[in-house]
């Protein structure tokens, strides 16, 4: 009894949710998923930029630390 109530409540909440695609059945293909595709592209670009940022600072700090250790070790 609790499981059926849970499933009906979940179904009701999912109907209230805003989904990232058009609900109009006339729209076909990628146009239907425009918001989803746009959001995915933004996330991928952000990941590439963040990876580049982290990689740059990792390389910079590694070289700086290597320089400092060889400079002061001699």
Rosetta silent file (secondary structure, phi, psi, omega in degrees, C-alpha in Angstrom):
SEQUENCE: XXXXXXXXXXXXXXXXXXXXXXXXXXXXXXXXXXXXXXXXXXXXXXXXXXXXXXXXXXXXXXXXXXXXXXXXXX
SCORE:     score description
SCORE:     0.000 S_00000001
   1 L     0.000  -41.514  179.417    0.000    0.000    0.000 S_00000001
   2 H   -67.723  -34.239 -179.392    2.826    2.431    0.806 S_00000001
   3 H   -67.957  -42.079  179.839    4.613    1.579   -2.438 S_00000001
   4 H   -67.049  -36.519  175.787    1.585    2.392   -4.586 S_00000001
   5 H   -65.194  -42.653  178.277    1.107    5.684   -2.735 S_00000001
   6 H   -60.866  -46.785 -178.823    4.791    6.506   -3.238 S_00000001
   7 H   -63.886  -39.672  179.010    4.613    5.732   -6.962 S_00000001
   8 H   -68.045  -36.373  177.031    1.493    7.864   -7.414 S_00000001
   9 H   -68.448  -40.882  177.913    3.127   10.780   -5.564 S_00000001
  10 H   -63.590  -43.282  178.081    6.296   10.465   -7.638 S_00000001
  11 H   -60.848  -42.676  178.021    4.231   10.407  -10.843 S_00000001
  12 H   -62.805  -41.811  178.727    2.368   13.523   -9.725 S_00000001
  13 H   -67.980  -38.744  179.293    5.617   15.372   -8.948 S_00000001
  14 H   -65.740  -31.167  176.664    7.192   14.350  -12.263 S_00000001
  15 H   -69.530  -27.710  178.701    4.203   15.803  -14.126 S_00000001
  16 H   -79.017  -20.847 -174.057    4.822   19.139  -12.366 S_00000001
  17 L   -67.051  151.718  175.041    8.522   19.178  -13.325 S_00000001
  18 L   -96.027  116.116 -176.473    9.870   21.374  -16.110 S_00000001
  19 L   -96.331  147.786 -174.378   11.671   19.160  -18.615 S_00000001
  20 L   -80.791   33.719  173.474   14.443   20.487  -20.896 S_00000001
  21 L  -144.629  159.610 -177.474   12.630   19.609  -24.143 S_00000001
  22 L   -71.781  140.191  178.479    9.562   20.820  -25.963 S_00000001
  23 L   -93.799   -3.614  179.345    6.310   19.046  -25.218 S_00000001
  24 L   -72.764  119.815 -177.767    4.784   20.094  -28.548 S_00000001
  25 L   -69.742  -12.838  179.567    4.464   16.912  -30.670 S_00000001
  26 L   -74.348  -25.568 -177.919    4.785   18.955  -33.893 S_00000001
  27 L   -82.598  126.933 -176.661    8.440   19.769  -33.172 S_00000001
  28 L  -120.649  165.427  173.591   10.752   17.018  -34.412 S_00000001
  29 H    69.121 -150.882 -177.168   14.466   16.249  -34.365 S_00000001
  30 H   -70.039  -20.515  178.103   17.080   18.275  -32.487 S_00000001
  31 H   -60.842  -31.299  179.329   14.813   21.335  -32.357 S_00000001
  32 H   -64.845  -32.085 -175.605   12.781   19.479  -29.744 S_00000001
  33 H  -107.139   28.727 -176.004   15.884   19.199  -27.535 S_00000001
  34 H   -57.244  -48.776 -179.436   17.304   22.710  -28.122 S_00000001
  35 H   -62.546  -40.918  179.771   17.472   23.671  -24.434 S_00000001
  36 H   -65.064  -43.754  179.387   19.024   20.317  -23.538 S_00000001
  37 H   -65.993  -44.405  179.302   21.639   20.569  -26.320 S_00000001
  38 H   -60.915  -43.382  179.418   22.458   24.193  -25.442 S_00000001
  39 H   -65.286  -39.159  178.505   22.898   23.331  -21.769 S_00000001
  40 H   -63.833  -41.669  178.845   25.114   20.367  -22.637 S_00000001
  41 H   -63.436  -42.191  178.946   27.323   22.558  -24.841 S_00000001
  42 H   -61.960  -42.577  179.813   27.678   25.129  -22.052 S_00000001
  43 H   -65.530  -42.359  179.720   28.698   22.427  -19.580 S_00000001
  44 H   -64.346  -42.183  177.763   31.256   20.933  -21.993 S_00000001
  45 H   -63.545  -43.049  178.587   32.803   24.352  -22.701 S_00000001
  46 H   -62.139  -38.905  178.719   32.966   25.113  -18.971 S_00000001
  47 H   -65.080  -41.488  179.748   34.675   21.754  -18.341 S_00000001
  48 H   -65.425  -44.038  178.947   37.295   22.421  -21.025 S_00000001
  49 H   -63.781  -42.725  179.089   37.989   25.917  -19.683 S_00000001
  50 H   -65.606  -40.579  177.693   38.260   24.676  -16.109 S_00000001
  51 H   -63.115  -40.986  177.176   40.561   21.833  -17.162 S_00000001
  52 H   -64.190  -41.989  178.526   42.785   24.313  -18.998 S_00000001
  53 H   -61.150  -49.087 -179.334   42.867   26.642  -15.995 S_00000001
  54 H   -64.776  -41.480  179.850   43.788   23.855  -13.586 S_00000001
  55 H   -63.619  -42.203  178.493   46.362   22.447  -16.010 S_00000001
  56 H   -59.776  -51.022 -177.668   47.994   25.866  -16.473 S_00000001
  57 H   -68.134  -33.463  175.756   48.331   26.520  -12.750 S_00000001
  58 H   -63.455  -46.398  179.161   49.503   22.976  -12.081 S_00000001
  59 H   -64.275  -44.625  179.938   52.241   23.333  -14.693 S_00000001
  60 H   -60.799  -49.122 -178.270   53.177   26.822  -13.486 S_00000001
  61 H   -68.647  -33.888  176.276   53.409   25.851   -9.828 S_00000001
  62 H   -63.782  -45.967  178.892   55.301   22.653  -10.646 S_00000001
  63 H   -65.274  -41.261  179.850   57.901   24.606  -12.631 S_00000001
  64 H   -64.222  -44.659  179.254   58.135   27.307   -9.955 S_00000001
  65 H   -66.053  -39.553  177.254   58.604   24.771   -7.174 S_00000001
  66 H   -62.735  -43.042  177.541   61.158   22.864   -9.237 S_00000001
  67 H   -61.886  -46.554 -178.764   63.085   26.086   -9.864 S_00000001
  68 H   -64.397  -39.592 -179.364   63.000   27.058   -6.199 S_00000001
  69 H   -70.249  -36.849  177.753   64.137   23.653   -4.987 S_00000001
  70 H   -74.037  -33.697 -179.636   67.048   23.512   -7.446 S_00000001
  71 H   -67.378  -45.534 -177.023   67.979   27.144   -6.708 S_00000001
  72 H   -86.134  -16.429 -179.793   68.054   26.740   -2.925 S_00000001
  73 H   -79.872  -23.221 -177.000   69.392   23.176   -2.933 S_00000001
  74 L   -80.194    0.000    0.000   72.594   24.209   -4.694 S_00000001
